[in-house]
Structure formats: structure tokens, C-alpha cells
Amino acid sequence: MKNSRQSVGLQTRVTQLLSLKTGLLLGMACLSLVGHTSDTTQVQPPIPTDPVTKQSHAVMGQRDPVSKLPETIQAKLAQANIPTDSMSMVVQPLTDNPQNAASTTPQTPLFSYNADVPRTPASTQKLIPTYVALDSLGKDFVWQTKLYQHGFVWKGTLYGDVIVQGSGDPKLENERLYQLLAMIKAQGIKQVQGNLIIDNRQFDGVDFDVNAFDGKGLRPYNAQPNALLTNFGTVEVDLVPLPKPNATPVVKPNTNSVTQPTTTSASTDIDNPAANLEQIQSKPSINPKDVAAYQVSLKPALANFTMPTTLKASQEPCNSNQDDWIGTLTSTGLSFHQTASAFCGEQKRYLTFPDGDVLVKQQIIADWQKILPNFTGNIEFANPAVAYMQQAKAIPQALPWYIRLYLKYFGKPLTPKLVGYVASNPLHEQIKDINQHSNNVMTEQIALSLPLYADKQRISTYPKTFAYIHQWWQQKLPQAQPPVMTRASGLCRDCRVAPNSMLALLTLAYHSPNFTLYRDSLGVAGESGTIKALKLRQPNNPAIGHAWIKTGTLDNVTSMAGYVQGRSGKWYAVVGMINADNVKNNSNAKAVLDEMLAWTALQ
């Protein structure tokens, strides 16, 4: 009986186990069926990705509900037809006393929407290096491009070399470079038995393919930085109408009305015509039907460079954005492949030179030939391995024997002697040029200057530059997430900054002694800079004349950041960034940021 009961119990347990196994198999089958959708089952949409970072929004962090935004901004966002989580925005009041350092405790934002999400800032990123430079170098800092003689002068002849030493000046015009070179004659030097050495080693490894970013290498916003940068790394092509015989004259326009691109030839805000002044033209001074061709000239004059001196004119309508007549620009020449409209009048084009080193060398050769036409030496770049400023030159054998004897026993070592220098505009004027007109290459120059003059290093590189900015950020804004930068100007798709971090920078600047200079470096809404176009978009926007704003635009980025003074008289810091597909061409998306300014101005 005992064995029989044991057998029955065993069978029962086996049956239970089989039932359990069957249940598990059925359950797994059901789960498998649930995991597969039929043709009639609605598939969940994929989690959206950021168009710039290509990261899933789920990976990038939790997003805020749209209800956190003011209703008027919500309405504009709905009209923009962009993912609601592709935008970040924050508006924060600032204390009444800008210079009260004790009041720098962050105020509670009026609203904050996805403000901790790192975004691609485009040109609003320029706010970072310009303020870091203002804080590190001081408002009156100047760059000095220097000229040295390295040898011995005897009877009007320099037995030795001439050295041109770059400094990173962001705005060294052609005329000032010529003025510097001509200082050699002011020393009574009429001949040079030696070489002219171009020392632009202060920046190392900063050149890049000008076509790499967007394939538009001729555009001035793609210019390369250089320690001896001239004319923003561009050349100016001028077209002047040539009349047919017996042409009918037209009253010549006031040339003072023609906008001159003193600094704007490297704008990032490529959707803003007011900021994109690589193309400038005036009204025709000759009846267009009487124009046979254009006379073509180049500035600066370049050695070893060829180009046509005339360009045939056509009777096609003038399009102010048309530059189809421009052919190919290389280091040795410029070609044209189409005619230019006679209805465009006098024209200027600012084109990025493909190689910054070649540009400055060919310019110096052309200038030097005018200054010392009998010069027979070489014009070459400084040897990276030679410390010219610390090296005494050997006594030139071309000197008379008695001079050599004197120098050997009684003379001082022939180290470089400063002939003269040309100073730049002060820093506070340079950052105004940058932030008003979104000048890319000037921004790179200022940022790359930080390791040289703030950190006292001999050579600057991009890694050293961004390491300095990161260190400065950690010291000044330890609670704010540092920006990620691969280019100082914001002409980069892999740069990142969280709006709250930008807000922290704006707040810090507000409480600094240089706040007024920094604020005034920004465009005034509807009146100046790249934000001037606000008046065209929204003539009645209440922020016009009451907001100081830096804008930013790339294909998938539109952004604004700066200061607004509300109707109450109170100051606010504002940051808005949108990263969405083709947002540059979405006027409704820009209207969202315009509404941020309008809403704040009414506070």
C-alpha cells in the first residue's frame, strides 16, 4: 500500500509539472504574439531624434511639457510645425543693480523650457569667447603686429633679415600691413641683403579646408584663422561698368550710401541679408543699355596671381544675390565663367582665399616690391625650429672687414631689433564688430589669442584654446555645464551648450564692470546688427529698441540670446534655441523666438 501511495503521489506531481510547463509555453507564445504586430495593428511612431546630434530625444533626457511656456509662445510654436521638444527657451529676471556682485544669486526664471538640454547654438556661441576675452584680457587690450630688423645696417643697407611677426590681430587691414612694411624705409634702410621672414607661428594647426563645412568655400564665413590674418582672409573683387562709345550718362549715385563691409564679410547668419555683406553694389552710374563690360580689379594686390581685367556685361535683370559670374578662385588665379548683369552697377564681392598662408605671402611680396623694388632676397615663412627672437645672427661676411672686426670684439650680439608695430583697435571694439555682424574669423582670432595673452603660452592651438575656455568656465561658473566647442564662432554642427549655461554666462556678464560694453556689442532689435531684420518681420514687435540680441542660424538651427529691458524697466536675460530639420527656412520657427522677445519686453 505504501508503494502504491508513493506511485500515485509521484504521478500527481509529474502531472502538475507537465501542466505548469504547458502553461509556461502557452504564456510565452502569447507574449510572442503580443510582441509581433499584424498588418492591422497600429505601430508606435519612432522616438524622434535631434536633427543635429542624431541622438534619440529619450536618450538626451526628459522634456518639459509645452504648458510651461507662455500662451502666446505656445501658439507660435504650434504654428511652426516643428517637434515641440526640438526647442529650448528660458527667460530670467536680473537684479536691479548690474554692478552689485553680491546680487549674482540666480533669480527664479519667469519660465524655463528644456533649458538643461544641450543644443547646437550656431552663432549665439560667439557670446562665450567674446565675454571670456573681455574678462581675461580687459576691454582695452590691443594686438601688435611687429616688424624687426635682424642684422647690421651700414650705409643704408641692412645686412641681414627683416621679420614680420603676426600677433593674431582679428582685423589687420591691407593698408596697415603696408604701413608696417614701409617702416623699414623710415629707418634709412634702402637695401636689404637678406631675406624677409613671415613669422605667423603663433597659431599652429588652425587651418582647414574652406569647403569642408558646407561646400561653399568662397563664402567669407568659411575663412581660416591665421596669426597674420589680413582682410579677414578674403580678397575683394571690384566691378566697374565700362561704357560703350557715346554712352548716355546717368547721375552718379552718392557713394556714401553704399554700405562698406568693414567687418561683416564673414557672417554666419547666412539667412539675414543685412549680415551677409560679401556682396555689395550701388545703383548704375551709366545707363545699363550702354554698358559693354566691367573693369575688374582685385584688392589686395597679389604677386604670382592672374585674373581677367574685364568681364562682359549682359542685359539680364540684376539679382542682388547672383554671383554666377564667379568661376574658380585658387591660390594662383581667379576665373569667370559667365557674364554679369549691366543693371547691377558697381559691384564688390568678398571671396575667401583658399589658403591663408599663401594669401599673406603673396600680399607681402606685392607690397614689398613697391617698397624695395630692388630686393633680391627670398620671402619665406619662419622655420618652426628657429627661435629668431632669441638668436643672435652671425656677423655678415658682406660687411667691410673693419666693421666685422669691430662687431666681433666690441659690438653687441645681432639679435632682432624692433623697427615698429601697428596696433589693433581695442578689444571692446573688436567684440562689437563680431557680435553685431557675426564675423566668424574674427571670433576664431580672439579665441585663439587667449592661450597667448591670457595664459602666456608661446603657441596657440585649438585644443589649448578650448582647454583655456573650459578652465575659465570651471572657475567662473562652476555650477553651470560647460560648453562643448570645436570652433569658437559657432560654425560647427557638433558644438553644444545648454541654454541654462548660456543664461549663467549672461548673468555673470550683467554683474561685471564691463556689462555696458558687452551689452552694446550686441545688435539692438530692429535697429542694428543681425537682429535688425526683426523690424522687417514684425514692425510692431514691442522688443524693437529694447532688446540687445545675438542671433544664430545654420540649416538646422535658429537661436537668439541676450538681454531685454521690459516695459517695467527691469532687465531680463533670454535664451532660445531651436534644433530642427531645415529650420533656417522656417519663418514660423523664427517667429517663436521673436515672440520670446516680445513677451519679455511686455513684462
C-alpha positions as CSV (number, residue, x, y, z in Angstrom):
1,M,0.0,0.0,0.0
2,K,2.8,2.3,0.9
3,N,4.5,1.7,-2.5
4,S,1.1,2.3,-4.3
5,R,0.5,5.6,-2.5
6,Q,4.0,6.7,-3.4
7,S,3.4,5.8,-7.0
8,V,0.1,7.8,-7.1
9,G,1.9,10.8,-5.5
10,L,4.7,10.7,-8.0
11,Q,2.2,10.6,-10.9
12,T,0.3,13.5,-9.4
13,R,3.5,15.6,-9.1
14,V,4.5,14.7,-12.7
15,T,1.1,15.7,-13.9
16,Q,1.4,19.0,-12.1
17,L,4.8,19.7,-13.6
18,L,3.5,18.9,-17.1
19,S,0.6,21.3,-16.6
20,L,2.9,24.0,-15.3
21,K,5.2,23.5,-18.3
22,T,2.3,23.7,-20.7
23,G,1.1,26.9,-19.0
24,L,4.5,28.5,-19.3
25,L,4.7,27.5,-23.0
26,L,1.3,29.0,-23.7
27,G,2.2,32.2,-21.8
28,M,5.4,32.6,-23.8
29,A,3.5,32.0,-27.0
30,C,1.0,34.7,-26.1
31,L,3.8,37.1,-25.2
32,S,5.4,36.3,-28.5
33,L,2.2,37.1,-30.3
34,V,1.8,40.4,-28.4
35,G,5.4,41.4,-29.5
36,H,4.5,41.0,-33.2
37,T,2.1,43.3,-34.9
38,S,-0.3,42.3,-37.7
39,D,-0.9,44.4,-40.7
40,T,-3.9,45.9,-39.0
41,T,-2.1,46.8,-35.7
42,Q,-1.1,50.4,-35.3
43,V,2.7,50.7,-35.0
44,Q,4.0,53.1,-32.4
45,P,5.9,56.0,-34.0
46,P,9.7,56.0,-33.5
47,I,11.1,58.2,-30.8
48,P,12.2,61.4,-32.6
49,T,15.8,62.3,-32.9
50,D,17.6,65.6,-32.8
51,P,18.4,66.7,-36.4
52,V,21.9,67.9,-35.4
53,T,23.0,65.4,-32.8
54,K,21.1,62.5,-34.3
55,Q,20.5,61.3,-30.8
56,S,17.2,60.0,-29.6
57,H,15.3,62.5,-27.5
58,A,14.7,59.8,-25.0
59,V,18.5,59.4,-24.7
60,M,19.0,63.2,-24.4
61,G,16.7,63.5,-21.4
62,Q,13.2,64.1,-20.3
63,R,11.5,67.1,-22.0
64,D,9.3,69.7,-20.4
65,P,5.5,70.0,-21.2
66,V,4.6,72.7,-23.6
67,S,2.3,74.1,-20.9
68,K,5.4,75.6,-19.2
69,L,5.6,78.2,-22.0
70,P,3.5,81.4,-22.0
71,E,0.4,81.0,-24.1
72,T,1.5,83.4,-26.9
73,I,4.7,81.4,-27.3
74,Q,2.7,78.1,-27.3
75,A,0.6,79.5,-30.1
76,K,3.6,80.4,-32.2
77,L,5.2,77.0,-31.5
78,A,2.1,75.3,-32.7
79,Q,2.2,77.2,-36.0
80,A,5.9,76.4,-36.5
81,N,5.2,72.7,-37.3
82,I,8.3,71.5,-35.6
83,P,8.7,68.9,-32.8
84,T,7.9,70.6,-29.6
85,D,10.9,69.1,-27.9
86,S,13.3,70.5,-30.5
87,M,13.2,73.8,-28.7
88,S,14.7,75.2,-25.5
89,M,13.9,78.5,-24.0
90,V,14.4,80.4,-20.8
91,V,13.7,83.9,-19.6
92,Q,15.2,85.1,-16.3
93,P,14.9,88.4,-14.4
94,L,18.1,90.2,-13.4
95,T,18.7,92.2,-10.3
96,D,18.2,96.0,-10.5
97,N,21.8,96.8,-9.9
98,P,24.1,95.3,-12.6
99,Q,27.3,96.0,-10.8
100,N,26.2,94.6,-7.5
101,A,28.4,91.5,-7.3
102,A,26.6,90.4,-4.1
103,S,23.4,90.1,-6.1
104,T,24.6,87.5,-8.5
105,T,22.4,84.7,-6.9
106,P,20.4,83.4,-9.9
107,Q,16.8,84.7,-9.9
108,T,13.9,82.3,-10.5
109,P,13.1,82.2,-14.2
110,L,9.8,83.6,-15.4
111,F,9.7,80.3,-17.4
112,S,12.1,77.6,-18.3
113,Y,11.5,75.0,-21.1
114,N,14.0,72.3,-21.8
115,A,16.7,74.7,-20.6
116,D,19.1,72.0,-19.5
117,V,19.2,70.2,-22.8
118,P,22.5,70.8,-24.7
119,R,21.7,72.3,-28.1
120,T,23.7,73.4,-31.2
121,P,23.9,77.2,-30.6
122,A,25.1,78.4,-34.0
123,S,26.4,82.0,-33.8
124,T,24.9,82.7,-30.4
125,Q,28.0,80.7,-29.2
126,K,30.0,83.9,-30.1
127,L,28.8,85.3,-26.8
128,I,31.1,82.9,-25.0
129,P,34.6,83.6,-26.4
130,T,33.9,87.3,-26.7
131,Y,33.0,87.6,-23.0
132,V,35.8,85.2,-21.9
133,A,38.2,87.5,-23.8
134,L,36.7,90.7,-22.3
135,D,37.1,89.2,-18.8
136,S,40.5,87.7,-19.3
137,L,42.3,90.4,-21.4
138,G,40.5,93.6,-20.5
139,K,38.5,96.0,-22.6
140,D,41.5,98.0,-23.8
141,F,43.7,95.1,-24.9
142,V,45.3,95.5,-28.3
143,W,47.2,93.3,-30.6
144,Q,50.6,94.5,-32.0
145,T,51.8,93.2,-35.4
146,K,55.6,93.9,-35.4
147,L,58.4,94.5,-37.8
148,Y,62.0,93.6,-36.9
149,Q,65.4,94.0,-38.5
150,H,67.8,91.2,-37.8
151,G,71.4,92.1,-38.8
152,F,73.5,95.2,-39.1
153,V,72.8,98.4,-41.1
154,W,75.7,100.0,-42.9
155,K,75.3,103.0,-45.3
156,G,71.6,102.4,-45.9
157,T,71.9,98.6,-46.4
158,L,70.6,96.1,-43.9
159,Y,73.0,93.1,-43.9
160,G,70.5,90.6,-42.5
161,D,66.8,89.8,-42.5
162,V,63.5,91.6,-42.0
163,I,61.0,89.8,-39.8
164,V,57.2,90.4,-39.9
165,Q,55.7,88.9,-36.7
166,G,52.0,88.2,-36.5
167,S,50.0,88.7,-33.3
168,G,46.6,87.2,-34.1
169,D,45.1,90.7,-34.8
170,P,41.5,89.9,-35.8
171,K,41.2,93.0,-38.0
172,L,44.5,93.8,-39.7
173,E,43.6,95.7,-42.9
174,N,45.6,95.7,-46.0
175,E,46.6,99.4,-45.5
176,R,48.0,98.8,-42.1
177,L,50.1,95.9,-43.2
178,Y,51.6,98.0,-46.0
179,Q,52.2,100.8,-43.4
180,L,54.1,98.3,-41.2
181,L,56.3,97.1,-44.0
182,A,57.1,100.7,-45.1
183,M,58.5,101.4,-41.7
184,I,61.7,99.8,-42.8
185,K,62.5,102.8,-45.0
186,A,61.9,105.2,-42.1
187,Q,65.0,103.6,-40.6
188,G,67.0,104.9,-43.5
189,I,67.2,101.4,-45.0
190,K,67.2,101.4,-48.8
191,Q,68.5,98.0,-49.5
192,V,68.3,94.6,-47.7
193,Q,70.9,91.9,-48.3
194,G,69.0,89.1,-46.7
195,N,65.5,87.6,-46.6
196,L,62.1,88.7,-45.5
197,I,60.7,86.3,-43.0
198,I,57.0,85.9,-42.2
199,D,56.5,84.7,-38.7
200,N,52.9,83.6,-38.2
201,R,53.8,80.6,-36.0
202,Q,51.8,81.9,-33.0
203,F,48.8,79.8,-34.3
204,D,49.6,76.2,-35.0
205,G,47.4,73.7,-36.8
206,V,44.4,76.0,-37.2
207,D,44.0,75.9,-41.0
208,F,41.2,73.8,-42.5
209,D,39.5,73.0,-45.8
210,V,37.3,76.0,-46.5
211,N,34.9,73.8,-48.4
212,A,34.5,71.3,-45.6
213,F,31.6,72.8,-43.7
214,D,29.1,73.3,-46.4
215,G,30.9,73.1,-49.8
216,K,30.7,76.9,-50.2
217,G,34.4,77.7,-49.8
218,L,34.2,81.1,-51.4
219,R,31.8,82.4,-48.8
220,P,33.6,84.7,-46.3
221,Y,32.1,83.0,-43.3
222,N,34.3,80.0,-44.1
223,A,37.6,81.9,-43.9
224,Q,40.6,80.4,-42.0
225,P,42.2,82.0,-39.0
226,N,45.9,82.9,-39.2
227,A,48.3,84.6,-36.8
228,L,48.9,87.1,-39.6
229,L,45.4,87.4,-40.9
230,T,44.8,90.2,-43.4
231,N,41.5,91.5,-44.8
232,F,39.6,88.7,-42.9
233,G,41.2,86.0,-45.1
234,T,39.4,87.3,-48.1
235,V,40.0,89.1,-51.4
236,E,37.8,91.9,-52.7
237,V,36.8,91.7,-56.4
238,D,35.5,95.1,-57.7
239,L,33.5,95.5,-60.9
240,V,33.2,99.0,-62.5
241,P,31.0,99.4,-65.6
242,L,32.7,100.3,-68.8
243,P,30.5,102.4,-71.2
244,K,30.1,101.9,-74.9
245,P,31.2,104.9,-77.1
246,N,28.8,107.8,-76.9
247,A,27.1,106.3,-73.8
248,T,24.3,108.2,-72.1
249,P,25.5,109.3,-68.6
250,V,23.3,108.8,-65.6
251,V,23.6,110.9,-62.4
252,K,26.2,109.1,-60.3
253,P,24.7,107.9,-57.0
254,N,26.0,109.1,-53.7
255,T,28.8,106.6,-53.0
256,N,28.5,107.3,-49.3
257,S,25.2,105.4,-49.4
258,V,27.0,102.2,-50.4
259,T,27.4,100.0,-47.4
260,Q,31.1,99.2,-46.8
261,P,31.9,95.8,-45.4
262,T,34.4,96.8,-42.8
263,T,33.9,93.7,-40.7
264,T,30.9,91.8,-42.0
265,S,32.5,89.8,-44.7
266,A,32.4,86.7,-42.6
267,S,28.9,86.4,-41.4
268,T,27.4,83.2,-40.1
269,D,23.8,84.4,-40.2
270,I,23.6,83.5,-43.8
271,D,19.8,83.9,-43.9
272,N,20.0,87.5,-42.9
273,P,20.7,89.8,-46.0
274,A,21.8,92.7,-43.7
275,A,24.5,90.4,-42.2
276,N,25.7,88.8,-45.5
277,L,27.7,91.7,-47.0
278,E,30.1,89.6,-49.1
279,Q,28.0,91.1,-52.0
280,I,27.7,94.9,-52.3
281,Q,26.5,97.0,-55.2
282,S,25.4,100.5,-56.0
283,K,22.9,101.9,-58.4
284,P,24.2,102.1,-62.0
285,S,26.1,105.3,-62.9
286,I,25.8,104.5,-66.6
287,N,22.7,103.6,-68.5
288,P,22.7,99.8,-68.3
289,K,22.0,99.5,-72.0
290,D,25.2,101.4,-72.7
291,V,27.4,99.1,-70.6
292,A,29.6,96.9,-72.7
293,A,31.6,95.3,-70.0
294,Y,33.0,95.6,-66.5
295,Q,36.5,96.5,-65.5
296,V,37.7,94.0,-62.9
297,S,40.2,94.8,-60.1
298,L,41.4,92.9,-57.0
299,K,42.3,94.0,-53.5
300,P,44.8,93.5,-52.1
301,A,47.3,93.3,-55.0
302,L,48.8,89.8,-55.0
303,A,52.0,88.6,-56.5
304,N,52.0,85.5,-58.7
305,F,48.3,85.8,-59.3
306,T,46.4,86.1,-62.6
307,M,42.8,87.1,-63.5
308,P,40.9,88.8,-66.3
309,T,40.8,92.5,-66.3
310,T,37.4,92.8,-67.9
311,L,34.1,90.9,-67.7
312,K,31.4,91.0,-70.4
313,A,28.2,92.6,-69.3
314,S,24.8,91.1,-70.1
315,Q,21.3,92.7,-70.3
316,E,19.8,90.1,-67.9
317,P,17.9,91.6,-64.8
318,C,20.1,92.2,-61.8
319,N,19.7,89.9,-58.9
320,S,21.5,91.2,-55.8
321,N,22.2,87.6,-54.6
322,Q,23.5,86.5,-58.0
323,D,27.2,85.6,-58.3
324,D,27.1,83.1,-61.1
325,W,29.8,85.0,-63.0
326,I,32.3,83.9,-60.4
327,G,34.2,80.9,-61.7
328,T,37.1,79.4,-59.7
329,L,39.4,81.0,-57.1
330,T,42.7,79.3,-56.5
331,S,46.0,80.4,-54.9
332,T,47.3,81.4,-58.3
333,G,44.3,83.0,-60.0
334,L,40.6,83.8,-60.4
335,S,38.5,82.9,-63.4
336,F,35.0,83.9,-64.6
337,H,32.6,81.7,-66.4
338,Q,29.6,83.9,-67.1
339,T,28.6,87.5,-67.8
340,A,27.5,90.0,-65.1
341,S,24.3,92.0,-65.4
342,A,24.7,95.5,-66.6
343,F,21.8,96.5,-64.4
344,C,23.8,95.8,-61.2
345,G,26.1,98.8,-61.4
346,E,29.3,98.9,-59.5
347,Q,29.8,95.7,-57.5
348,K,32.1,94.2,-54.9
349,R,32.5,90.6,-54.0
350,Y,34.4,89.3,-50.9
351,L,35.7,85.8,-51.6
352,T,37.5,83.5,-49.1
353,F,41.0,82.8,-50.3
354,P,41.6,79.0,-50.2
355,D,44.9,79.2,-48.3
356,G,45.6,81.8,-45.6
357,D,49.3,81.4,-45.7
358,V,49.5,81.8,-49.5
359,L,47.3,84.9,-49.3
360,V,49.5,86.8,-46.8
361,K,52.7,85.7,-48.5
362,Q,51.5,86.9,-51.9
363,Q,50.3,90.1,-50.5
364,I,53.6,90.8,-48.7
365,I,55.5,90.0,-51.9
366,A,53.4,92.5,-53.9
367,D,53.8,95.2,-51.1
368,W,57.5,94.6,-50.7
369,Q,58.2,95.0,-54.4
370,K,56.7,98.5,-54.1
371,I,58.6,99.4,-51.0
372,L,62.0,98.0,-52.0
373,P,61.8,97.2,-55.8
374,N,65.5,96.1,-55.9
375,F,65.1,93.5,-53.2
376,T,66.6,90.2,-54.4
377,G,66.3,88.0,-51.3
378,N,63.7,85.4,-50.5
379,I,60.3,85.9,-48.8
380,E,59.7,82.9,-46.7
381,F,57.9,81.6,-43.6
382,A,59.7,81.3,-40.3
383,N,61.3,78.0,-39.6
384,P,59.3,76.4,-36.7
385,A,62.6,75.1,-35.2
386,V,64.3,78.5,-35.0
387,A,63.8,80.9,-32.1
388,Y,64.5,84.1,-34.1
389,M,63.9,86.5,-31.2
390,Q,66.5,84.8,-29.0
391,Q,69.0,84.0,-31.7
392,A,72.0,86.2,-32.4
393,K,72.8,86.5,-36.1
394,A,76.2,85.7,-37.4
395,I,78.3,88.7,-38.5
396,P,77.5,89.1,-42.2
397,Q,80.6,88.4,-44.3
398,A,79.4,91.0,-46.9
399,L,80.3,93.8,-44.4
400,P,83.7,95.6,-44.8
401,W,86.5,93.8,-42.8
402,Y,86.9,96.6,-40.3
403,I,83.2,96.6,-39.5
404,R,83.3,92.8,-39.0
405,L,86.3,93.2,-36.7
406,Y,84.6,95.9,-34.7
407,L,81.4,93.8,-34.3
408,K,83.5,90.8,-33.3
409,Y,85.3,92.5,-30.4
410,F,83.2,95.5,-29.5
411,G,79.7,95.1,-30.9
412,K,76.6,93.8,-29.3
413,P,75.1,90.5,-30.4
414,L,73.0,90.9,-33.6
415,T,69.6,90.0,-32.1
416,P,66.4,91.2,-33.7
417,K,65.7,94.9,-33.2
418,L,62.1,96.2,-33.2
419,V,61.6,98.6,-36.1
420,G,57.9,99.4,-35.3
421,Y,54.5,98.0,-35.0
422,V,50.8,98.6,-35.9
423,A,48.3,98.3,-33.1
424,S,44.8,96.9,-33.5
425,N,41.6,98.5,-32.3
426,P,40.9,97.8,-28.6
427,L,39.2,94.5,-27.7
428,H,35.9,96.1,-26.8
429,E,35.6,97.5,-30.4
430,Q,36.6,94.1,-31.9
431,I,33.9,92.2,-30.0
432,K,31.3,94.8,-31.2
433,D,32.3,94.0,-34.8
434,I,31.9,90.3,-34.0
435,N,28.6,90.3,-32.2
436,Q,27.0,93.0,-34.3
437,H,27.9,91.4,-37.6
438,S,28.5,87.8,-36.7
439,N,32.1,87.7,-38.0
440,N,33.3,84.2,-37.8
441,V,37.0,84.5,-38.5
442,M,37.4,87.4,-36.0
443,T,35.9,85.2,-33.4
444,E,38.4,82.5,-34.1
445,Q,41.2,85.0,-33.9
446,I,40.1,86.3,-30.5
447,A,39.6,82.8,-29.1
448,L,43.0,81.6,-30.3
449,S,44.6,84.6,-28.7
450,L,43.5,83.5,-25.3
451,P,46.3,81.0,-24.7
452,L,48.9,83.5,-26.0
453,Y,48.0,86.5,-23.9
454,A,45.8,85.3,-21.0
455,D,47.8,82.0,-20.4
456,K,51.2,83.4,-21.6
457,Q,51.9,80.5,-23.9
458,R,54.2,80.8,-26.9
459,I,52.0,78.9,-29.4
460,S,48.2,78.6,-29.5
461,T,46.2,75.7,-30.9
462,Y,42.5,74.8,-30.9
463,P,43.0,72.2,-28.1
464,K,44.7,74.8,-25.9
465,T,42.1,77.4,-26.7
466,F,39.1,75.3,-25.7
467,A,41.0,74.0,-22.6
468,Y,41.5,77.6,-21.5
469,I,37.8,78.4,-22.0
470,H,36.9,75.2,-20.1
471,Q,39.2,76.2,-17.2
472,W,37.8,79.7,-17.2
473,W,34.3,78.3,-17.1
474,Q,35.0,76.0,-14.2
475,Q,36.4,78.9,-12.2
476,K,33.7,81.5,-13.0
477,L,30.6,79.3,-13.5
478,P,31.3,76.1,-11.6
479,Q,27.5,75.3,-11.3
480,A,26.8,75.6,-15.0
481,Q,27.5,72.8,-17.5
482,P,30.5,73.9,-19.7
483,P,30.0,74.3,-23.4
484,V,31.4,71.8,-25.9
485,M,33.2,73.6,-28.7
486,T,35.1,72.6,-31.8
487,R,35.0,76.0,-33.4
488,A,34.8,79.3,-31.5
489,S,32.4,81.1,-33.9
490,G,29.6,78.6,-33.8
491,L,30.1,77.5,-37.4
492,C,30.0,73.9,-36.2
493,R,27.4,71.1,-36.0
494,D,29.0,69.3,-33.1
495,C,29.2,72.3,-30.7
496,R,26.9,72.1,-27.7
497,V,25.7,74.5,-25.0
498,A,22.7,74.2,-22.7
499,P,20.5,77.3,-22.6
500,N,20.8,77.4,-18.8
501,S,24.6,77.6,-19.3
502,M,24.3,80.4,-21.7
503,L,21.9,82.1,-19.2
504,A,24.6,81.7,-16.5
505,L,27.1,83.5,-18.7
506,L,24.7,86.3,-19.5
507,T,24.0,86.7,-15.8
508,L,27.7,86.8,-14.9
509,A,28.4,89.4,-17.6
510,Y,25.4,91.5,-16.3
511,H,27.2,91.8,-13.0
512,S,30.6,92.7,-14.4
513,P,32.1,96.1,-14.7
514,N,32.2,95.6,-18.5
515,F,28.5,94.9,-18.8
516,T,27.6,98.0,-20.8
517,L,30.4,97.3,-23.3
518,Y,29.3,93.7,-23.6
519,R,25.7,94.5,-24.0
520,D,26.4,97.2,-26.5
521,S,28.4,94.8,-28.6
522,L,25.1,93.1,-29.4
523,G,22.6,94.2,-32.1
524,V,19.7,96.3,-31.0
525,A,16.4,94.6,-32.0
526,G,15.1,96.2,-35.2
527,E,17.9,98.7,-35.3
528,S,21.3,97.2,-35.8
529,G,23.3,94.0,-36.2
530,T,21.8,90.7,-37.3
531,I,18.7,91.3,-35.3
532,K,17.9,94.5,-37.3
533,A,15.7,92.3,-39.5
534,L,13.1,92.0,-36.7
535,K,11.6,95.3,-37.8
536,L,11.0,93.8,-41.3
537,R,9.4,90.7,-39.9
538,Q,7.4,92.3,-37.2
539,P,7.3,96.1,-37.4
540,N,5.2,96.4,-34.2
541,N,7.2,94.0,-32.0
542,P,7.5,95.6,-28.6
543,A,11.1,94.4,-28.3
544,I,12.3,96.8,-31.0
545,G,14.8,99.2,-29.5
546,H,14.5,97.4,-26.1
547,A,16.5,94.1,-26.7
548,W,20.2,93.5,-27.2
549,I,20.4,90.2,-29.0
550,K,22.9,87.8,-30.7
551,T,21.3,85.6,-33.3
552,G,22.4,82.3,-34.8
553,T,21.5,80.4,-37.9
554,L,22.5,77.2,-39.5
555,D,20.5,74.9,-41.8
556,N,19.0,73.0,-38.7
557,V,19.5,75.7,-36.1
558,T,17.9,79.1,-35.3
559,S,18.7,80.8,-32.0
560,M,18.7,84.0,-30.0
561,A,20.3,85.1,-26.8
562,G,20.9,88.3,-25.0
563,Y,19.2,90.9,-22.9
564,V,15.7,92.5,-22.9
565,Q,14.6,95.5,-20.9
566,G,10.9,95.2,-20.1
567,R,8.4,98.0,-20.0
568,S,8.7,98.0,-16.2
569,G,12.3,99.0,-16.7
570,K,13.6,95.6,-15.3
571,W,16.3,93.7,-17.2
572,Y,15.9,90.1,-18.3
573,A,18.3,87.5,-19.8
574,V,16.8,85.5,-22.6
575,V,17.9,82.4,-24.5
576,G,16.0,80.5,-27.1
577,M,17.4,77.7,-29.3
578,I,15.6,75.5,-31.9
579,N,17.3,72.5,-33.5
580,A,15.0,71.1,-36.2
581,D,15.2,70.0,-39.8
582,N,15.6,72.9,-42.2
583,V,14.6,75.3,-39.6
584,K,16.6,78.1,-41.3
585,N,13.9,78.3,-43.9
586,N,11.0,78.1,-41.5
587,S,9.8,81.7,-40.9
588,N,7.3,80.4,-38.4
589,A,10.1,78.9,-36.3
590,K,11.9,82.3,-36.1
591,A,8.6,83.8,-35.1
592,V,8.7,81.7,-32.0
593,L,11.9,83.3,-30.9
594,D,10.6,86.7,-31.9
595,E,7.6,86.1,-29.6
596,M,10.1,85.3,-26.8
597,L,11.5,88.8,-27.2
598,A,8.0,90.4,-27.5
599,W,6.6,88.6,-24.4
600,T,9.7,89.6,-22.3
601,A,9.5,93.2,-23.5
602,L,6.0,93.5,-22.1
603,Q,7.0,92.4,-18.6
